[in-house]
């Protein structure tokens, strides 16, 4: 799982468009979630990540799929959530995130998605901590409807490292 976290770190850093020389430093494994940090200029950023426990439809190649929550640049105790797949999303599509009774939308660009309303970041993380599963539904550029189920086991413990990232 740590190897996946390091691969995810590279993908996250590349997706953000930031050139970073320092590799990700693993901070720990927490059931289905990994935590790591990396240097962003003179600042340290921390993130947690997971891979889905189920990908549907199962007959499609989904590529590398990750969900991230990372500390935000220059904003203490604020996070940025993102979702990355191994394919491009349909143009102008959204990703629907369901955790229990809570629903969130993510905007897409290429193979990345970010929470549509950044003011809901705290709500999303709280729902993740309170939930047991998170299901994301998306549409690929080829028109395939896809869904991903992530276990939320360990997300609370992993997210404590975000709170203490300095």
WOTAWO-V137957 format. One record per residue. N is the residue number from 1. RES is the residue in one letter. SS is DSSP state (@ for helix, = for strand, . for the rest). OMEGA is omega in degrees with one decimal (* if undefined). NEAR is the number of other ideal C-beta (glycine too) atoms within 10 Angstrom. Layout:
((N:RES:SS:OMEGA:NEAR) (N:RES:SS:OMEGA:NEAR))
//
This chain:
((1:X:.:177.9:14) (2:X:@:178.0:13) (3:X:@:177.4:9) (4:X:@:179.1:15) (5:X:@:178.8:25) (6:X:@:174.7:17) (7:X:@:179.0:15) (8:X:@:179.2:24) (9:X:@:178.5:25) (10:X:@:179.8:14) (11:X:@:-180.0:18) (12:X:@:-179.0:24) (13:X:@:178.5:19) (14:X:@:-179.4:12) (15:X:@:-178.6:17) (16:X:@:178.1:17) (17:X:.:-178.0:6) (18:X:.:175.9:13) (19:X:.:-177.2:8) (20:X:.:-178.7:17) (21:X:.:-175.3:6) (22:X:.:177.4:11) (23:X:.:177.0:13) (24:X:.:178.0:24) (25:X:=:178.8:14) (26:X:=:178.1:16) (27:X:=:177.2:20) (28:X:=:175.0:16) (29:X:=:-177.6:16) (30:X:=:-176.6:20) (31:X:.:-176.3:15) (32:X:.:-174.7:17) (33:X:=:175.2:27) (34:X:=:175.9:27) (35:X:=:178.8:24) (36:X:=:175.8:24) (37:X:=:175.1:21) (38:X:=:178.3:22) (39:X:=:176.0:14) (40:X:=:-171.4:16) (41:X:.:177.9:10) (42:X:.:-177.5:5) (43:X:=:175.5:12) (44:X:=:174.6:14) (45:X:=:178.9:24) (46:X:=:177.8:23) (47:X:=:171.2:29) (48:X:=:-177.0:30) (49:X:=:176.5:26) (50:X:=:173.8:28) (51:X:.:-177.1:20) (52:X:.:174.7:20) (53:X:.:175.5:12) (54:X:=:177.1:12) (55:X:=:-179.5:18) (56:X:=:-4.3:15) (57:X:.:-174.6:10) (58:X:.:-178.7:7) (59:X:.:178.0:5) (60:X:.:171.9:13) (61:X:.:-176.3:7) (62:X:.:-175.3:18) (63:X:.:178.5:11) (64:X:.:-177.1:13) (65:X:.:-178.6:21) (66:X:=:167.4:25) (67:X:=:-177.7:23) (68:X:=:163.1:22) (69:X:=:-178.4:24) (70:X:=:175.6:23) (71:X:=:-178.6:24) (72:X:=:176.7:14) (73:X:.:172.6:13) (74:X:.:-179.1:7) (75:X:=:-178.9:10) (76:X:=:179.7:9) (77:X:=:174.4:10) (78:X:=:-177.7:13) (79:X:=:173.5:22) (80:X:=:179.2:18) (81:X:=:176.7:22) (82:X:=:-177.8:19) (83:X:=:-177.6:23) (84:X:=:178.5:20) (85:X:.:178.3:24) (86:X:.:178.5:14) (87:X:.:176.4:17) (88:X:.:174.9:15) (89:X:=:174.9:23) (90:X:.:-179.3:15) (91:X:.:178.4:10) (92:X:.:179.0:8) (93:X:.:174.2:16) (94:X:=:173.7:17) (95:X:=:178.1:24) (96:X:=:179.8:15) (97:X:=:178.6:26) (98:X:=:174.7:17) (99:X:=:-175.0:22) (100:X:.:179.2:12) (101:X:.:-177.6:7) (102:X:=:177.7:16) (103:X:=:178.8:10) (104:X:=:176.4:21) (105:X:=:176.8:13) (106:X:=:175.0:22) (107:X:=:-176.6:15) (108:X:=:171.7:22) (109:X:=:-176.2:12) (110:X:.:-180.0:13) (111:X:.:-178.8:19) (112:X:=:176.1:20) (113:X:=:-180.0:24) (114:X:=:-178.8:17) (115:X:=:-176.0:22) (116:X:.:-179.0:14) (117:X:.:-175.7:12) (118:X:@:178.2:13) (119:X:@:178.3:7) (120:X:@:-180.0:16) (121:X:@:-179.6:19) (122:X:@:178.4:12) (123:X:@:179.7:14) (124:X:@:-179.3:20) (125:X:@:177.6:18) (126:X:@:178.2:14) (127:X:@:178.1:20) (128:X:@:-179.9:26) (129:X:@:-177.5:15) (130:X:@:-173.7:13) (131:X:.:176.7:18) (132:X:.:178.7:11) (133:X:=:175.1:15) (134:X:=:-179.4:24) (135:X:=:177.8:16) (136:X:=:178.4:22) (137:X:=:-176.1:14) (138:X:=:175.1:24) (139:X:=:-178.7:17) (140:X:=:177.0:18) (141:X:.:177.4:14) (142:X:.:178.1:9) (143:X:.:178.9:7) (144:X:.:173.2:13) (145:X:=:-177.6:11) (146:X:=:173.7:19) (147:X:=:-176.8:16) (148:X:=:177.4:23) (149:X:=:178.8:14) (150:X:=:171.3:25) (151:X:=:176.9:18) (152:X:.:175.1:20) (153:X:.:177.6:16) (154:X:.:-176.9:18) (155:X:@:179.6:24) (156:X:@:178.9:15) (157:X:@:-179.9:16) (158:X:@:-175.9:27) (159:X:@:175.5:20) (160:X:@:178.3:14) (161:X:@:175.5:19) (162:X:@:-179.5:22) (163:X:@:-176.7:11) (164:X:.:-178.4:8) (165:X:.:177.7:18) (166:X:.:*:8))
//
